[in-house]
Amino acid sequence: MHKGVFKGNDLSKNCNILILGESHHHSEMYDINYTTENVVKNYFRNPKDRAYRFFDKIAACFGYSANEKEVFWNKVYFGNYVDESNCGSRTDRAKLLVENNKDKYNEELFEFINQNGIDIVLCFSRLVYNNLPEQTLSENKSVRFYVDSTGGKKDWIDKFIYKPGKRANDDLDLSKKLTVYGLRHPSARCGFRPEHYKDYLQKEIRL
């Protein structure tokens, strides 16, 4: 995971939730202190900056308006899967980094999950969700819930439940059950409609 994961100051008391993005676009060579936490705090200070629409869209998936953004984000953790920066939306840098480093990224992610008692991870990136550790024979298959199409493309939410314990097909170990959801990236070229996810997510997760 990218350094400096953001931790809300009013975390949900029902469960610990990690919103997992894909990657940062900023180039670290210009700012060695660049962290995910500082990105979110800068979003709070500059809510009208179009670069941060990503965060507004995710909050809207849970029924929170732009004016309620800080309420939402302070209930969750936020991190990015790729631990490097400079992954512009018009390049394939993030994809290549994931292809070459997913074992390392998954190890970092599961370590964070165990250390912070995470119960639910919401991946706002198909690339991230599809590169998480594969299911074991003892785990049920993922389920898929289709929502209305956007931009002429089918859209859906995936859900998978990891069982606790050591995983038979890798070196990862989970301290407790983990539920993971996979959704389209909020900056997808074919569009992103929070209202298509809201009813489902509000039924599944209380925030």
ChimeraX attribute file (.defattr): number of C-alpha atoms within 10 A of each C-alpha:
attribute: neighborCount
match mode: 1-to-1
recipient: residues
	/A:1	24
	/A:2	21
	/A:3	16
	/A:4	16
	/A:5	20
	/A:6	22
	/A:7	19
	/A:8	18
	/A:9	13
	/A:10	13
	/A:11	18
	/A:12	16
	/A:13	9
	/A:14	10
	/A:15	16
	/A:16	17
	/A:17	25
	/A:18	25
	/A:19	18
	/A:20	24
	/A:21	23
	/A:22	24
	/A:23	27
	/A:24	24
	/A:25	14
	/A:26	15
	/A:27	14
	/A:28	14
	/A:29	10
	/A:30	8
	/A:31	9
	/A:32	8
	/A:33	11
	/A:34	18
	/A:35	18
	/A:36	21
	/A:37	19
	/A:38	14
	/A:39	17
	/A:40	21
	/A:41	13
	/A:42	13
	/A:43	21
	/A:44	16
	/A:45	10
	/A:46	12
	/A:47	18
	/A:48	12
	/A:49	11
	/A:50	10
	/A:51	11
	/A:52	16
	/A:53	15
	/A:54	16
	/A:55	17
	/A:56	24
	/A:57	21
	/A:58	23
	/A:59	20
	/A:60	19
	/A:61	19
	/A:62	21
	/A:63	19
	/A:64	19
	/A:65	15
	/A:66	17
	/A:67	9
	/A:68	13
	/A:69	19
	/A:70	21
	/A:71	18
	/A:72	22
	/A:73	24
	/A:74	16
	/A:75	20
	/A:76	21
	/A:77	22
	/A:78	22
	/A:79	27
	/A:80	26
	/A:81	26
	/A:82	27
	/A:83	19
	/A:84	19
	/A:85	19
	/A:86	15
	/A:87	19
	/A:88	14
	/A:89	14
	/A:90	7
	/A:91	10
	/A:92	10
	/A:93	16
	/A:94	23
	/A:95	16
	/A:96	11
	/A:97	16
	/A:98	21
	/A:99	12
	/A:100	10
	/A:101	13
	/A:102	18
	/A:103	17
	/A:104	13
	/A:105	22
	/A:106	20
	/A:107	18
	/A:108	17
	/A:109	21
	/A:110	20
	/A:111	17
	/A:112	16
	/A:113	21
	/A:114	15
	/A:115	10
	/A:116	13
	/A:117	17
	/A:118	21
	/A:119	17
	/A:120	19
	/A:121	21
	/A:122	20
	/A:123	27
	/A:124	23
	/A:125	21
	/A:126	17
	/A:127	20
	/A:128	25
	/A:129	24
	/A:130	12
	/A:131	14
	/A:132	18
	/A:133	17
	/A:134	12
	/A:135	17
	/A:136	14
	/A:137	10
	/A:138	10
	/A:139	12
	/A:140	12
	/A:141	13
	/A:142	13
	/A:143	11
	/A:144	14
	/A:145	11
	/A:146	12
	/A:147	15
	/A:148	13
	/A:149	15
	/A:150	13
	/A:151	12
	/A:152	9
	/A:153	10
	/A:154	11
	/A:155	19
	/A:156	17
	/A:157	20
	/A:158	19
	/A:159	18
	/A:160	18
	/A:161	17
	/A:162	21
	/A:163	19
	/A:164	12
	/A:165	12
	/A:166	12
	/A:167	18
	/A:168	12
	/A:169	11
	/A:170	12
	/A:171	9
	/A:172	17
	/A:173	16
	/A:174	17
	/A:175	16
	/A:176	15
	/A:177	14
	/A:178	19
	/A:179	16
	/A:180	19
	/A:181	23
	/A:182	22
	/A:183	20
	/A:184	20
	/A:185	20
	/A:186	20
	/A:187	14
	/A:188	11
	/A:189	10
	/A:190	14
	/A:191	15
	/A:192	21
	/A:193	19
	/A:194	17
	/A:195	15
	/A:196	17
	/A:197	23
	/A:198	18
	/A:199	13
	/A:200	15
	/A:201	16
	/A:202	13
	/A:203	9
	/A:204	9
	/A:205	12
	/A:206	11
	/A:207	18
